[in-house]
Amino acid sequence: MKNEIIEKIRRAIEARLYENIVIGIRADNYRYADGDELYCSTHQIDGEEDVQELDGTCVVPLWQGEVGRYEIEDVIEEISEDWDYILNIVREYDGRYITIAISNRYELGWDEYDGGRQELIACNAICIAQIER
């Protein structure tokens, strides 16, 4: 399964060469098909009643940056090396599915994981693949 998902990630990156992108993973309760846009996440500030809808979906970044034509293999190698580590972080979150997404616009989120690394809010994120738990 990992190799199939990595191949889907490769194709998604190839379609966005020379764009600044993020490949992110998130726990999810929604079922998406490959290519679907992910629903926006919500955020509630501690101690407040109001919940605000974000301009994107919260993800743990698997990889981010700009990819050129000759760098794809290096990026895929980095993703393959970090796959199990990031997947184990996301497995700690609730959700029926684990969603792998790509976005070309993102900003810092609020939550930290793994010693100060920060989640990202991926705007207009597109589902690359999903794993059912």
N, C-alpha and C positions, 0 to 999 in steps of 0.2 A: 504494500500500500504506500509506503514512504516514497518509493521510486516513482510511482504513478503521480503522486502529488508533486514531487519535485519536477517532474516533466511538465505538469500543468503550470507550475510557477515559471519554468523556463519560457514557455510559450507566452505567458502574460508579460514577462519582462521584455521578450523580443518584440512584442507589439508596442512597447513604450520606450524604445531606445532613446537615449539622450534626454529623458524626462527625469526629474527628481521624484522618486517614488518611495513608498514604504510597502513592504510585505509584512502583514501583521496577522497574529493569531488571537482568537477570542473564544471564550465559552459563550454558547448561545442557546436560546430556547426556540428560535425560529428555524425552520427548514428552508434553505435556499437552494436554487439550482445554480450550476456554474453560469456566471455572467450576470446574475441578479445583483441589483444594488442593495446594500445592507441598510436596514432601518437605522435611524439615528438613535443613539443612546440617550439616557436621561441622567441627570446628576442632581443630588440633593445635598445642599450644604449642611454640615453637621449642626443639629439644633434648630434648623429651620423647617417649616412645613412645606414651603413651595418646592416643587420639582421643576427643573428647567430642561427643555429638550436641547441637546447639543447639536452643533452643526456637523455631525459625523458620528462615527461609532468608535468606541474605545477598543484599542488593540494593544497587545504586547508586541513590540516590534521584533520581527525575525531578521529583517534586513532593511536598511534605508540608505538612499543615496542616488546618484546618477549612474546609469549604466551605458557604456558605449559598446559598439559592436564587438570589439576584441576583448572585452572584460567579462562577458557573460559566463564563461567557464569558471572564472575566479569567483564570481558572485554565487554561482550554483554550488561550488565547493564550500564556500563559507556557510551557505544556508544548510547544506547537508551536514556540516560539522556541528552547527548549533541547533539543529532540528530537535533532537531528543531533549536537550536542556530546556529550550523554550516551551516545548510541548508539555513537559513536566510541570512547569510553572502554571500554565493555563489549566492543566488538569485539576489544580487546586480550587478553581472557581466552579460555581454551580452552572449547570446547563446541560441540556440533552445532547448538544452537538458541539464540536470544535470546528470553528469556521476559519479558513485561511483566505485572506483578502488582500487586494492591492488597491492602492490609491495614489494619486499624484498630487494630493494636497492634504497636508496634515499639520497639526499643532500639538503642543504639549498638553497632556491631561493632568489630572490632579493626583491620581494614585501612584504610589511608588511600589516597586517590587524589587526583590533581590538587591538589597543594600543600596537603595537610592536611585536605581534606574527608574525612569519614568515611562508610564504608559503614554500612548499617543492617541489623539482623536483623528481618525482617518475620515476625511470628508469625501463624500461620493464614492465610498469604498465598494468595490466589486468583488463578489464571491469567486474565488478560484477553485476551491474545493471544500468539502465538508466531511467530517468524520462523525459517525453516530457512535455514541458511547454505549 
